[in-house]
Amino acid sequence: MYDKHGNAHYPVDEAIGLKPRKRYSPDVLILGAALATVPGMTDRLASEATKCLAGKYLL
């Protein structure tokens, strides 16, 4: 998506806490996407799980 100034935004990446221009393992991205599609999964829970997988913090 682009804002009115022409800057690109990725709402799903922003919602789960991925930082722009940072490299993540394909396995982390696939697992994060899989978690986001689990029935009952909220954006907040998917974000926390993805941060754990990316080594940002432990639960």
DSSP file (Angstrom, degrees, kcal/mol; ACC not computed):
  #  RESIDUE AA STRUCTURE BP1 BP2  ACC     N-H-->O    O-->H-N    N-H-->O    O-->H-N    TCO  KAPPA ALPHA  PHI   PSI    X-CA   Y-CA   Z-CA
    1    1 A M              0   0    0      0, 0.0     8,-3.3     0, 0.0     2,-0.4   0.000 360.0 360.0 360.0 152.0    0.0    0.0    0.0
    2    2 A Y  B     -A    8   0A   0      6,-0.2     6,-0.2     8,-0.0     2,-0.1  -0.962 360.0-136.4-122.3 140.6    1.1    3.6   -0.6
    3    3 A D    >   -     0   0    0      4,-2.2     3,-2.0    -2,-0.4     6,-0.0  -0.244  43.1 -87.4 -82.9-178.1    0.2    6.6    1.5
    4    4 A K  T 3  S+     0   0    0      1,-0.3    -1,-0.1     2,-0.1    -2,-0.0   0.629 129.1  56.0 -69.4 -11.2   -0.8    9.9   -0.1
    5    5 A H  T 3  S-     0   0    0      2,-0.1    -1,-0.3     0, 0.0    -3,-0.0   0.398 120.1-107.3 -96.8   0.7    2.8   10.9   -0.2
    6    6 A G  S <  S+     0   0    0     -3,-2.0     2,-0.4     1,-0.3    -2,-0.1   0.560  71.0 143.7  86.4   9.1    3.8    7.8   -2.2
    7    7 A N        -     0   0    0      1,-0.1    -4,-2.2     0, 0.0    -1,-0.3  -0.674  50.9-120.1 -84.2 134.8    5.6    6.1    0.6
    8    8 A A  B     -A    2   0A   0     -2,-0.4     2,-0.3    -6,-0.2    -6,-0.2  -0.488  31.4-176.1 -75.4 141.1    5.2    2.3    0.7
    9    9 A H        -     0   0    0     -8,-3.3     0, 0.0    -2,-0.2     0, 0.0  -0.989  18.8-156.6-135.2 144.8    3.6    0.7    3.8
   10   10 A Y     >  -     0   0    0     -2,-0.3     4,-2.6     1,-0.1     5,-0.2  -0.847   9.1-169.7-121.4  91.6    3.0   -3.0    4.6
   11   11 A P  H  > S+     0   0    0      0, 0.0     4,-2.6     0, 0.0     5,-0.1   0.841  84.7  49.1 -55.4 -40.4    0.1   -3.2    7.1
   12   12 A V  H  > S+     0   0    0      2,-0.2     4,-2.1     1,-0.2     6,-0.2   0.941 112.5  48.0 -66.5 -44.9    0.6   -6.8    7.9
   13   13 A D  H  >>S+     0   0    0      1,-0.2     5,-2.5     2,-0.2     4,-0.5   0.911 114.2  47.3 -60.0 -42.1    4.3   -6.4    8.5
   14   14 A E  H ><5S+     0   0    0     -4,-2.6     3,-0.7     3,-0.2    -1,-0.2   0.895 109.9  53.4 -65.6 -39.5    3.6   -3.4   10.7
   15   15 A A  H 3<5S+     0   0    0     -4,-2.6    -2,-0.2    -5,-0.2    -1,-0.2   0.855 112.9  42.5 -65.8 -35.2    0.9   -5.2   12.6
   16   16 A I  H 3<5S-     0   0    0     -4,-2.1    -1,-0.2    -5,-0.1    -2,-0.2   0.421 119.0-108.9 -94.9   2.9    3.1   -8.1   13.5
   17   17 A G  T <<5 +     0   0    0     -3,-0.7     2,-0.3    -4,-0.5    -3,-0.2   0.665  58.6 157.7  89.0  16.8    6.1   -5.9   14.3
   18   18 A L      < -     0   0    0     -5,-2.5    -1,-0.2    -6,-0.2    -2,-0.1  -0.595  38.3-129.0 -76.1 135.8    8.5   -6.5   11.4
   19   19 A K    >   -     0   0    0     -2,-0.3     3,-1.2     1,-0.1    -1,-0.1  -0.606  25.7-104.4 -84.7 143.0   11.0   -3.7   11.0
   20   20 A P  T 3  S+     0   0    0      0, 0.0     3,-0.1     0, 0.0    -1,-0.1  -0.342  99.7   9.0 -64.2 146.4   11.4   -2.1    7.5
   21   21 A R  T 3  S+     0   0    0      1,-0.2     2,-0.4    -2,-0.0    -2,-0.0   0.682  96.2 127.4  57.9  23.0   14.6   -3.0    5.6
   22   22 A K    <   -     0   0    0     -3,-1.2     2,-0.4     2,-0.0    -1,-0.2  -0.908  58.4-127.1-107.8 139.1   15.6   -5.7    8.1
   23   23 A R        -     0   0    0     -2,-0.4     2,-0.3    -3,-0.1    -4,-0.0  -0.695  27.1-175.3 -88.4 132.3   16.4   -9.2    6.9
   24   24 A Y        -     0   0    0     -2,-0.4    30,-0.0    -6,-0.0    -6,-0.0  -0.935  34.6 -97.6-123.4 149.3   14.5  -12.1    8.5
   25   25 A S     >  -     0   0    0     -2,-0.3     4,-2.0     1,-0.1     3,-0.5  -0.372  30.4-125.4 -59.9 139.7   15.0  -15.8    7.9
   26   26 A P  H  > S+     0   0    0      0, 0.0     4,-2.6     0, 0.0     5,-0.2   0.850 112.4  58.4 -56.3 -33.2   12.5  -17.2    5.5
   27   27 A D  H  > S+     0   0    0      2,-0.2     4,-2.5     1,-0.2     5,-0.2   0.897 104.8  49.2 -64.3 -39.4   11.5  -19.7    8.1
   28   28 A V  H  > S+     0   0    0     -3,-0.5     4,-2.6     2,-0.2    -1,-0.2   0.919 112.4  48.2 -64.7 -43.3   10.6  -17.0   10.6
   29   29 A L  H  X S+     0   0    0     -4,-2.0     4,-2.3     2,-0.2    -2,-0.2   0.910 113.0  47.1 -64.8 -42.2    8.5  -15.2    7.9
   30   30 A I  H  X S+     0   0    0     -4,-2.6     4,-2.5     2,-0.2    -2,-0.2   0.925 114.3  46.8 -65.6 -44.5    6.7  -18.4    7.0
   31   31 A L  H  X S+     0   0    0     -4,-2.5     4,-2.6     2,-0.2    -2,-0.2   0.892 111.4  52.0 -65.5 -38.8    6.0  -19.3   10.6
   32   32 A G  H  X S+     0   0    0     -4,-2.6     4,-1.9     2,-0.2    -1,-0.2   0.907 111.2  47.1 -62.2 -41.7    4.8  -15.8   11.3
   33   33 A A  H  X S+     0   0    0     -4,-2.3     4,-0.8     2,-0.2    -2,-0.2   0.896 111.9  50.7 -66.0 -40.1    2.4  -16.0    8.4
   34   34 A A  H >< S+     0   0    0     -4,-2.5     3,-0.7     1,-0.2     4,-0.4   0.908 110.0  50.0 -64.1 -41.9    1.2  -19.4    9.5
   35   35 A L  H >< S+     0   0    0     -4,-2.6     3,-1.3     1,-0.2    -1,-0.2   0.886 105.1  57.8 -62.8 -38.5    0.6  -18.1   13.0
   36   36 A A  H 3< S+     0   0    0     -4,-1.9    -1,-0.2     1,-0.3    -2,-0.2   0.721 105.7  50.5 -66.4 -20.3   -1.4  -15.1   11.7
   37   37 A T  T << S+     0   0    0     -4,-0.8    -1,-0.3    -3,-0.7    -2,-0.2   0.451  79.7 116.5 -98.3  -0.8   -3.8  -17.5   10.0
   38   38 A V  S X  S-     0   0    0     -3,-1.3     3,-2.3    -4,-0.4    -3,-0.0  -0.487  79.6-101.8 -67.3 132.5   -4.6  -19.7   13.0
   39   39 A P  T 3  S+     0   0    0      0, 0.0    -1,-0.1     0, 0.0     3,-0.1  -0.314 108.2  17.2 -56.2 132.4   -8.2  -19.4   14.0
   40   40 A G  T 3  S+     0   0    0      1,-0.3     2,-0.3    -3,-0.1    -2,-0.1   0.365  90.3 139.1  87.2  -5.4   -8.6  -17.1   17.0
   41   41 A M    <   -     0   0    0     -3,-2.3    -1,-0.3    -6,-0.1     2,-0.2  -0.560  38.9-153.1 -75.4 131.9   -5.1  -15.6   16.5
   42   42 A T     >  -     0   0    0     -2,-0.3     4,-2.4    -3,-0.1     5,-0.2  -0.623  26.7-112.8 -98.6 163.2   -5.1  -11.9   17.1
   43   43 A D  H  > S+     0   0    0     -2,-0.2     4,-2.4     1,-0.2     5,-0.2   0.885 118.2  53.8 -59.2 -38.8   -2.6   -9.4   15.6
   44   44 A R  H  > S+     0   0    0      2,-0.2     4,-2.4     1,-0.2    -1,-0.2   0.926 109.8  45.2 -65.1 -44.8   -1.1   -8.8   19.0
   45   45 A L  H  > S+     0   0    0      2,-0.2     4,-2.5     1,-0.2    -1,-0.2   0.911 113.8  49.6 -65.7 -41.5   -0.5  -12.5   19.7
   46   46 A A  H  X S+     0   0    0     -4,-2.4     4,-2.4     1,-0.2    -1,-0.2   0.894 111.1  51.0 -62.9 -39.2    1.0  -13.0   16.2
   47   47 A S  H  X S+     0   0    0     -4,-2.4     4,-2.3    -5,-0.2    -2,-0.2   0.928 111.0  47.1 -63.4 -45.9    3.2  -10.0   16.8
   48   48 A E  H  X S+     0   0    0     -4,-2.4     4,-1.9     1,-0.2    -2,-0.2   0.911 113.4  48.3 -63.6 -42.3    4.5  -11.3   20.1
   49   49 A A  H  X S+     0   0    0     -4,-2.5     4,-2.3     1,-0.2    -1,-0.2   0.908 111.7  49.5 -64.6 -41.8    5.2  -14.7   18.7
   50   50 A T  H  X S+     0   0    0     -4,-2.4     4,-2.1     1,-0.2    -2,-0.2   0.889 108.8  52.6 -65.4 -39.2    7.0  -13.3   15.7
   51   51 A K  H  <>S+     0   0    0     -4,-2.3     5,-2.9     2,-0.2     6,-0.6   0.891 109.7  49.5 -62.9 -39.0    9.1  -11.1   17.9
   52   52 A C  H ><5S+     0   0    0     -4,-1.9     3,-1.3     1,-0.2    -2,-0.2   0.927 111.2  48.8 -64.2 -44.3   10.1  -14.2   19.9
   53   53 A L  H 3<5S+     0   0    0     -4,-2.3    -2,-0.2     1,-0.3    -1,-0.2   0.846 109.6  52.1 -64.3 -33.5   11.0  -16.1   16.8
   54   54 A A  T 3<5S-     0   0    0     -4,-2.1    -1,-0.3    -5,-0.2    -2,-0.2   0.444 118.4-112.7 -83.4   0.4   13.1  -13.2   15.5
   55   55 A G  T < 5S+     0   0    0     -3,-1.3    -3,-0.2    -4,-0.3    -2,-0.1   0.698  79.1 127.6  80.3  19.8   15.0  -13.1   18.9
   56   56 A K  S   <S-     0   0    0     -5,-2.9     2,-0.3     1,-0.3    -4,-0.2   0.859  79.8 -23.7 -79.2 -35.4   13.6   -9.8   20.1
   57   57 A Y        -     0   0    0     -6,-0.6     2,-0.3    -9,-0.1    -1,-0.3  -0.977  62.4-111.6-166.2 165.1   12.5  -11.0   23.4
   58   58 A L              0   0    0     -2,-0.3    -6,-0.0    -3,-0.1    -5,-0.0  -0.779 360.0 360.0-104.0 148.5   11.4  -14.2   25.3
   59   59 A L              0   0    0     -2,-0.3    -1,-0.1   -10,-0.1   -10,-0.0   0.474 360.0 360.0 -72.5 360.0    7.9  -14.9   26.5
